[in-house]
Amino acid sequence: MIVFRPRPAFAFSHPAHFIALGFGAGLSPFAPGTAGTLVAWAAAWALSEFLPPAGILALGAAAFLVGIWACGVTGRHLGVPDHGAMVWDEIAAFLLVLAVVPREFAWQATAFAVFRFFDIAKPQPVRYFEQRYGGGFGVMFDDLVAAGYTLLVLALLTRIVL
């Protein structure tokens, strides 16, 4: 099956597309998921000046709920339920991670690398949820599990290293 790469016109043709494509980050020709995760990192860094961690956590939860709708609509319009250009799942999930991780570059860079690993490798049960649940919920939920794995690894690192 040939999957087309969405163009900017597609991203602006429906509000759900603009959101699901991460405000354009998903249009990146190289590593759109990484671009989406970087958008989340920049957003969390900027928002942390105005919001406490609980506020960023609430924003990530709201982003997750909006993403169920946006990714569901966009996946249907693209003809691929979990198109690689849809990066809102990475944005919402990584916002949740950054709400918990200390606001220090080393911690956040480690969280970024670990999250990208789990998002790309999709170990069980990430792969299970991705295959079992379709639509916007499935797209969003597998990244939520990857975020949970990321927090587990970081918690283990604090026990081992610190």
N, C-alpha and C positions, 0 to 999 in steps of 0.2 A: 504494500500500500504506500502510495506517495502522499506525504503530508506536506502541505505548503507552509511556508514561513509567513506569518501575518505581516502586513505592512502597516505603516503609521495610519493610513486611512481606515484600516480595520479597527485599530486600537481606539480611534475616535468616533467610530460609527455607533457605539452603544456604551452607556456608562459602565455596564458590567465588563465589557472588553477592556476599557481603560483601567479599571481596578484589577481585573485578573491578570493583565499584562504588567502589573506593577508600575503603573504610570509611565510605561514605555521601557522599563528595564528588561522586560521579556523580549523586546525586539532586538536585543543584543545578538549579533551573529555568533558570538563565542560565549559559551558558558552562561546562558541566561539565568539559570538557577543561582549561580554565584553572584551575578549582577543583582538579582532580587534580594539575596541575603545581605549584600553590601548596602542596598537601599534601607533595609531594616536597621542595620548597624548605624548608618548615618542618622536616620530618623530617631532612633533611641538615644543617640548621643545628643542630638539637638533638643529633644523633648525632656531629657533628664535635667536640663536647666530650669524647667518649669513644672515638671511633674515628679512626684515621689515614685519610688519603685512600684507601689500599689497602683498608681495612676497608669504607668506603662503596662502593668499587668492587665488592668481593665481595658486599656486600649488594644492590647494584643488579643484579649478575649472577644472584644467587639469586632476586631479585624477578622478573627476566625469565623464568626457568624456571618459577616458580610461576604466573606470568601466562599462560603457554601453556596450562596446565591450566585455571586459573580463567576465563579469557576464552573458552576453548573450550566449557566447560560452560555458562557464563552466556549466551553467544551462542546456543547451541542452545535453552536454556530460554526466551530472549526471542524466538526465531524470527528474529533478525537477527544475522548473524555478527559485525558490528562496530558494535553499538549505541552511540550517542553517550553513553549513561550509563556505559559501561565505560571507566574512566579509569586502570585499573592500568597500561596500556601507557604512558601519559604519566608516571606515577609512577616506574616502573622505568627508563625511558629518561632522564628528567631527573635521577634519582639518579646515573646513569652520567656525565652531563654535569657535575654538581656535584662529583663525585669528582675531576675534572680541573681545574676552574675555580678560580682563587684565591678564598679565603674573604674577599672584599671585596665590599661591597654593589654597587658599580658593575659589577664583572665579573659577578656573579651576576644582577643585574637585566638586563644586556645579554644574558646567556645565556638568561634567561627569555624576553625579547622575541624573540630570534632563533629559539629553539626553538618558541615558539608560532607564529611566522610559517611555519616549515617544516612544522609539524604541520597547520596549517590549509590552506596553499597546496598541499601535497603535490606538489612538483615531481618530475620523473623523477629517479631511479628509485623514489622513494617511492610514487608512484601505481601504478607497475608492480607492485611487491611487494604492495601492498594488493589489487590486482585479481587477481594471479596466484595468490597463496597464501591459502587459506581457513583457517578455524578459528582456534584460539588462536595458532598460530605466525604467521599472516598479520597478525593484529591486533597482535601484539607487535613483529613485525619491521619494519613500516613506520615505527614510532616510533623504532626503533633506527637506521634510516637517517636520519631527521630529526635525531636526536642527533648522528650523525656529521657531517651538514651543519653543525650548530651549532658543533661543535668546529673544523671547517675555517674557518668564518667568523671565529671568535674567534682562531684562529691567524693568519689573514690580518690581522686588526686589530692584533695585536701586532707584526707586521712593518711595517705601514703607519703606525700611530699612535706606537708606542714606538720 
